[in-house]
């Protein structure tokens, strides 16, 4: 079992109601104060549990930050899936998937706040330590590609799309349009043949 799988298994072992309560409280505190200024005591207070209970579930604030980030990634995937399901053509589903991932990432309130106020904390988590969040996006994209048998190597195509979407979310200023959905779709259609799409 990989490190990511082990970590996810430990999070999933926490009862879902309590887990959601803790992660909601952590997210709220991070949005109010940032990561550095948020204490485990503040998160426990907001979650209406004791600090000892919080530390039994999450050994450190670092673990809790990772859990919040992974849940945010899952929420992003859910939002993307709603948009993709509204498109019937399999090839256009992939185009919509890319545009939805980029636009949803760029508008994420926690990501926007942390990039502006605590880049030294969030940037390593979204670059050298980004494996858990990339895995969420990659697995979703690869599953869609397999469902429609769109490419010969769905894992590689999914990896490229997930990494490019993350890069665009981190550095939105450039020639690739992020605010214009139709221009984003045009770019995605241009990109597809470069990553193995027929």
C-alpha positions in Angstrom: 0.0 0.0 0.0 1.4 3.4 -1.0 1.9 6.3 1.5 -1.1 8.1 -0.1 -3.3 5.0 0.2 -2.2 4.5 3.9 -3.0 8.1 4.7 -6.4 7.9 3.0 -7.3 4.7 4.8 -6.5 6.3 8.1 -8.7 9.3 7.3 -11.6 7.0 6.1 -11.4 5.2 9.4 -12.8 8.2 11.2 -16.6 8.2 11.5 -17.9 10.3 8.6 -20.0 12.8 10.6 -17.1 13.6 12.9 -14.7 13.7 10.0 -16.8 16.2 8.1 -17.3 18.3 11.3 -13.5 18.4 11.8 -12.7 19.2 8.2 -15.4 21.8 8.0 -14.0 23.4 11.1 -10.5 23.3 9.8 -11.5 24.8 6.4 -13.4 27.6 8.2 -10.4 28.4 10.4 -7.9 28.3 7.5 -10.1 30.7 5.5 -10.4 33.0 8.5 -6.8 32.9 9.8 -4.7 31.1 7.2 -2.8 27.9 8.0 0.1 29.3 10.0 -2.1 31.2 12.4 -4.7 28.4 12.9 -4.0 26.2 16.0 -5.2 22.7 16.5 -7.0 24.1 19.6 -9.0 26.5 17.5 -10.0 23.7 15.1 -11.0 21.5 18.0 -13.1 24.4 19.6 -14.9 24.9 16.3 -15.5 21.2 15.9 -16.8 21.0 19.5 -14.4 18.2 20.4 -11.4 18.0 22.7 -7.9 18.7 21.4 -7.0 15.1 22.6 -9.7 13.7 20.3 -8.5 15.8 17.4 -4.9 14.6 17.9 -6.1 11.0 18.0 -7.7 11.5 14.5 -4.9 13.6 13.1 -1.4 13.4 14.5 -0.4 16.9 13.4 -1.8 20.0 11.8 0.1 18.9 8.7 -2.0 15.8 8.5 -5.2 17.8 8.9 -4.1 20.3 6.2 -3.6 17.4 3.8 -7.0 15.9 4.7 -8.7 19.2 4.0 -6.8 19.5 0.7 -7.8 16.0 -0.4 -11.4 16.6 0.5 -11.4 19.9 -1.5 -10.0 17.9 -4.4 -12.8 15.4 -4.1 -15.3 18.3 -4.0 -13.7 19.8 -7.1 -14.0 16.4 -8.9 -17.7 16.2 -8.0 -18.4 19.7 -9.4 -16.5 18.8 -12.6 -18.4 15.5 -13.0 -21.7 17.4 -12.9 -20.6 19.5 -15.9 -19.1 16.6 -17.8 -22.4 14.5 -17.4 -24.3 17.3 -19.2 -22.2 16.7 -22.4 -23.1 13.6 -24.5 -20.1 13.4 -26.9 -17.2 11.5 -25.3 -14.5 13.6 -26.9 -16.3 16.8 -25.8 -16.6 15.3 -22.3 -12.8 15.4 -22.1 -12.7 19.0 -23.4 -15.3 20.0 -20.8 -13.4 18.1 -18.1 -10.3 20.1 -18.7 -12.0 23.4 -18.8 -14.0 22.6 -15.7 -10.9 21.4 -13.7 -9.0 24.6 -14.6 -11.9 27.0 -13.8 -12.9 25.3 -10.6 -9.3 25.2 -9.3 -8.8 28.9 -10.2 -12.0 29.9 -8.3 -11.3 27.8 -5.2 -11.5 30.2 -2.2 -9.0 28.3 0.0 -6.5 28.0 -2.8 -6.9 31.7 -3.7 -6.5 32.8 -0.1 -3.4 30.7 0.6 -1.6 31.6 -2.7 -2.1 35.2 -1.8 -1.2 35.1 1.9 0.8 32.0 2.6 2.5 30.9 -0.6 5.4 29.4 1.3 3.0 26.9 2.9 0.7 26.0 0.0 3.2 25.9 -2.9 5.1 22.9 -1.7 1.8 21.1 -1.1 0.8 21.8 -4.7 4.2 21.0 -6.3 6.7 18.7 -4.6 4.0 17.3 -2.2 1.1 17.3 -4.6 0.8 13.5 -5.2 -2.4 13.0 -3.1 -4.3 15.8 -4.9 -3.0 14.8 -8.4 -4.0 11.3 -7.7 -7.7 12.3 -7.1 -7.8 14.2 -10.4 -5.8 11.6 -12.4 -8.0 8.7 -11.2 -11.2 10.5 -12.1 -9.9 11.5 -15.6 -8.5 8.0 -16.3 -11.8 6.4 -15.3 -13.7 8.6 -17.8 -11.2 7.8 -20.5 -11.5 4.0 -19.9 -15.3 4.3 -19.8 -15.3 5.5 -23.4 -12.1 3.9 -24.6 -10.9 7.2 -25.8 -7.2 6.7 -25.7 -4.7 3.9 -25.7 -3.0 4.9 -22.5 -5.6 6.6 -20.2 -3.3 6.9 -17.2 -0.7 8.9 -19.0 -3.3 11.2 -20.7 -5.0 11.7 -17.3 -1.6 12.5 -15.7 -0.9 15.2 -18.3 -4.3 16.7 -17.9 -4.2 16.7 -14.1 -0.7 18.3 -14.0 -1.6 20.9 -16.6 -4.8 21.9 -14.9 -2.9 22.2 -11.6 -0.2 24.3 -13.2 -2.7 26.7 -14.8 -4.5 27.1 -11.4 -1.2 28.0 -9.8 -0.1 30.4 -12.5 -3.2 31.7 -14.2 -1.5 34.6 -16.0 -0.4 33.6 -19.5 -1.6 32.9 -23.0 -3.9 30.1 -22.2 -7.4 31.5 -21.6 -8.9 30.7 -18.1 -11.7 33.2 -17.9 -13.3 32.5 -21.3 -14.8 29.0 -21.2 -15.2 28.7 -25.0 -11.6 29.8 -25.6 -10.6 27.2 -23.0 -12.4 24.6 -24.9 -10.7 25.6 -28.2 -7.3 25.3 -26.4 -8.3 21.9 -25.0 -9.2 20.6 -28.4 -5.8 21.7 -29.7 -4.1 20.0 -26.8 -5.8 16.6 -27.2 -3.8 15.2 -30.1 -0.6 16.1 -28.3 -1.4 13.7 -25.4 -2.5 10.8 -27.5 -6.1 11.6 -28.3 -7.0 10.6 -31.9 
